[in-house]
Amino acid sequence: MGDIHGCIEELLDLLNRLGYVVGPDLTVTPPAGHRAVFLGDLGDRGPDTPAVYRLVMGMVDAGQARCVIGNHDEKLRRKLAGHRVSVDNGLALTLDQLFHEPMSLRRRVRAFLEGLPSHLLLDHGRLVVAHVGLKQDLQGRKNKRAWAFAVYGDTTGERDEFGLPVRRDWAAEYHGPALVVYGHTPVPEVRWLNRTVNIDTGCVFGGKLTALRYSPGVGGEPDLEVVSVPARRTYWVSPSFPAPARR
């Protein structure tokens, strides 16, 4: 599932579309034989980051889901650990939401984030999941270079006209055998390129929340299906993401 950014209602809509049953206390019953994988950036910018963390942490604790860390998650982790970070790009909203919650939740979120991996190898290495994606030579590596690439991307050190880091389009040069599923950079529609797929379709910006169903297929090729739900509204305006059409 792509970047949620605190959009709890859309997450519930998407889980329902995928056959999950979510109770009033955010406990989840998955469809038989299914497990969710979250691409990170669970919070910031959206209306209810604490609820998103509660739901995802509960699923991970129950063995119903796995999750990789995103750059927004990492920034929150550092803030909760007492490091000095800038509270821009939605972090101030997350902190306000969290500090209206019990201290126990903040401790639980910090511990959860400290345990998240940078990327996952699934289906015997045929599927790679990372927040920003991952080049072939870094897949399966547990070093600082692989972690930085998976969480922040292949940055040039420059800033664009919107003040955002300039990143190289690693997917355009990717020719590895594994399918890489990633998010981070919001796109109006799912982007397929080489053996990569970007499923961050900008829910918090008024786009969609998207999941990719992945099932090992006959003959080595998996069965893939894109499932999306529309954002209920625009929660955060981005100069680099197109405004949604009126519905």
N, C-alpha and C positions, 0 to 999 in steps of 0.2 A: 504494500500500500504506500502511495506517495505521501509527500509532506503534508501533515495535518495542521500544524500551526494553530493549535487551540480550537479548531472547528469541531466541537464535540457533536453537534447535531448532524453534520454531514458524515462524520465517522459512524454514528449510529445508523444513518440511512444506508451507507455503503455496506456495513456489516449485515444489515437486514437483507440487502440485495444479494449478498453472497451466501445467505442461508444461516447466518449466525443468529442466535437468540440472546438478547441482552436484557437482563432483569433491571428493576428500578434501582438496585444497589450497584449497578454496572458490572455485575458478574455475568460471565459469558458462557454460553453453551455452543460449541462449534458444530458444524455438520460433520458427520462421521468421516474420518480419514483426512481431514483438512487441518492445516495449521497456518496461521497468519504470519507474515513477515513485514515488519515496519521499517521504512527507509530512513528514519530519523527526522529531526526537526519536528518534534511532537508539539512544541509550544512556541510562544511569541506571536504577537499580532492579532490572534483570534480571541474569541469571547470567553473561553473557559479552558485555559491550559491545565489547571488542577484536575478537572474531570478527565481530560485526555490522558494525563499521566496515571491517574487511578485505574482507568480501564486497561491501558496497555500494560502497566506493571502487574495488574491482577492476572492478565492473560499469560504474561511471561512466567510469573510465579507458578501458575497452574500447568505449565507445559503446553499451553495452547498457542503460543506465539514466540517469535524471536524478533530481536530488534537490533539495528546498528545505530551508532551515534552519528548525529549530524552536527554541523557547526553551531547551530543555535543551542542544541543540547549541551555541547561542550562549553559554550560561553556561560550558560546557566550553571553548569557543574563548577566552573572556576569561581563564579560569584558566590555560590553557596559554600565553597571551601574557603572563602575569605580573601580571595585574590581581587585586586583592583581591575575592573573591566569597565568599558564604556557601556552605559545602559541604553543604547540606541537600538534601532531596528526591531522594536517590539519588546525588548527585554524589560524595560521599565513597567510595561503593562503586566507582564508575567510576574514580576516581583510583587507588584501591588496585589495581584490575584492570590499569589502564594502566601503573602503575609496577612491575609485575612483567613488563612487556614491554620489548623493546629501545627505547632512546631514539629510534631511527629511526622506529618506529611512531608515537610521540607527535608527532614533527615532521611526519610525513605526515598525521596526523589534523588537526593545527593548520592546515596548508596547505590541506587539503581543505575544512575548515569556512570558512576565510577566502574561499574562492572560491564558496561556495554563494549562490544568489539567494534573495530573499525570496519570490518567486512565479514561476510559469510561465504563459505563455499558449500553449496548444496547439490543434491543429486549427483553425488560422486564427482564433484568438481565441474559438472556440466553447466552449473548455474552459479553466478557470482552476484552478490547483493552488496552494494556500497552506496553511501549517501550521494557522493559526487561521481561514482564510478571508479574503475580501477584498470590500469593497463595490465597487459598479460604478464609482464615480468615481475609485477608486484603482487599478483594474486597468490594468496596463501602465506605471504610473508608477514612476520610479526616484528617489524622494525619501524623506526620513526618515519622513514620515507614513505612506506606504504600507508601508515596511519595518516600522515599529513595529506597525502594525495586523496585518500578515501573520504576524509572529512572536509578538506578545503579545496581540493582540486589542483590542477596544474597551473598555478598562478605565475604571472610575468613580473609581479611587483609594481605594476602600473595600476592606475584607476581610470575608469571610463567617465563619460560626461555626467553620469549620475552618481559618481563617487564610489562606485562598486569596483571590487578587484577585477582586473582583466584576467580571464582564464583562457588557456589554449583549448581548442576543441579536440580533446583527446579521442573522442569517439570517431572522428573523421579518419583517424590514423589507426584505429583498432582493427586487428585482423586475427584475433585469437579464436580458439575453438569454442570457448565457453560463452554462453549468453550472459551479458552484464546488464542487470536491471538497476537503475539509479534514479535520482531525482535532483533536488537542489536548485536547478535552474528552471523556473517555471516556463512552460510552453503551452500555447492555446490548445494544442492537440498532441496526443502521444507521439513521440518522435522515435522512429525506427531508423537506425543507421548502422550499417555493417551488422555485427552480432551484438548490438546494444539497443536498449530501449529506455527512454526517459519518460517516467510516468508521473512527474510532478506537473499537474495541469492547473496549478494556480488557484486552488480552492479559496484560500484566504483573500485573494485578490478578486474574487467574484467569478472564478472559472469553475473547475470541477475537482472533485476528489476521485482519484482513480486507483484501481487495483489491477494487477495482472494475474489472472489464474494461470498456474503452471502445473501441468501434469506430465510426467514422463510418458512419452509416446512410443508407439511401435516403430522399430527400426532406428532408434536412436534420437529421432527428432521429437521434441516435446509438443504437447498440445497447448496452445496459448489462446487466451481470451481476455480482452480488455473489458473491464466493467467500471462504469463511472456514474457518479451522481452529481447533479448540479449544486453549486453553492447556493445557500438560501439568500445570501446577500453579499455585498462587498464589504469586508471588514477592514481592509487596509488598502490604500491606494499605492500602486507602484508605477513609477514613470516608465519602467521598462516592460511592463506587462499590459497588453491592450485592454482597454475598458470593455467589459462584457456588453453584448447587445441587450437591449431591453427585452424582457420576456412578458 
